[in-house]
Amino acid sequence: MQSFTARGAPKVITYRHMSAKYYTHFIAQQDGAVDYSEYRGVVELLGQPSEAGDEREIARVLARSFDLEERDIQVLQWHQLH
C-alpha cells in the first residue's frame, strides 16, 4: 500500500506482524518417558494474535519450540496477556 506526500512522491508503508503474549503453564513429556518437565511463563507468538485460538494450538506451538510432538505437551493453563 502506498500513500502520497504533498509533492506526490510515493511513500512506502510497511506492515509488521503483531505479536501476542500468553501466560502458559504446561508439562512436556515425551511418549514413554518416566520424567517430565513443568514450565510456567510468558510465551510470545509472532504473527496474528488469533494464531493460538485454543489449547491445542498453544500445544502445537510449544511442541514445535521444544522439538516435541503435540501429544507430548499437556497445557494446564493459558491466557492471553493484554
C-alpha positions in Angstrom: 0.0 0.0 0.0 1.3 3.5 -0.8 0.4 6.9 0.4 1.4 10.2 -1.2 3.1 13.2 0.2 2.3 16.8 -0.7 4.6 16.6 -3.7 3.0 13.4 -4.9 6.1 11.2 -4.4 5.1 7.7 -3.2 5.9 6.8 0.4 6.1 3.1 1.2 4.2 2.0 4.3 5.3 -1.3 5.8 3.1 -3.5 7.9 4.6 -5.6 10.7 3.0 -8.7 12.1 1.6 -8.2 15.6 2.7 -10.5 18.4 0.6 -11.9 21.2 1.8 -12.8 24.6 0.3 -15.7 26.6 0.9 -16.8 30.1 1.3 -20.6 29.9 1.7 -23.4 32.5 2.3 -26.8 30.8 4.0 -30.1 31.1 6.3 -31.6 28.5 6.8 -35.3 28.5 7.9 -37.5 25.6 6.0 -40.7 25.0 7.3 -43.5 27.2 9.5 -41.2 29.3 9.3 -41.5 33.1 10.4 -37.9 33.8 8.6 -34.8 32.7 9.4 -31.1 32.7 7.0 -28.5 34.0 7.1 -24.9 32.7 5.4 -21.6 33.6 5.9 -18.3 32.0 5.1 -15.9 29.2 5.2 -17.1 25.6 5.2 -14.6 22.7 3.8 -15.7 19.5 4.7 -13.8 16.4 2.1 -13.4 13.7 -1.6 -12.8 14.1 -2.9 -12.7 17.6 -5.6 -15.3 16.7 -2.9 -17.8 15.9 -3.4 -19.5 19.3 -7.2 -19.7 19.5 -7.4 -22.8 21.6 -5.4 -25.1 23.9 -4.4 -27.4 21.0 -2.9 -24.5 19.1 -0.9 -23.5 22.1 0.3 -27.1 22.5 1.2 -27.2 18.8 3.3 -24.1 19.0 5.0 -25.2 22.3 5.8 -28.6 20.8 7.5 -27.1 17.8 9.6 -24.8 20.1 10.7 -27.8 22.2 11.1 -30.2 19.2 8.4 -32.5 20.6 5.2 -33.9 19.3 1.9 -32.1 20.1 0.8 -35.0 22.1 3.9 -34.6 24.3 2.6 -31.3 25.7 -0.2 -31.1 28.3 -1.4 -27.5 28.7 -2.5 -26.9 32.2 -3.3 -23.2 32.0 -3.0 -20.4 29.4 -4.5 -17.0 28.8 -3.6 -14.0 26.6 -1.9 -11.1 28.3 -3.1 -7.6 27.4 
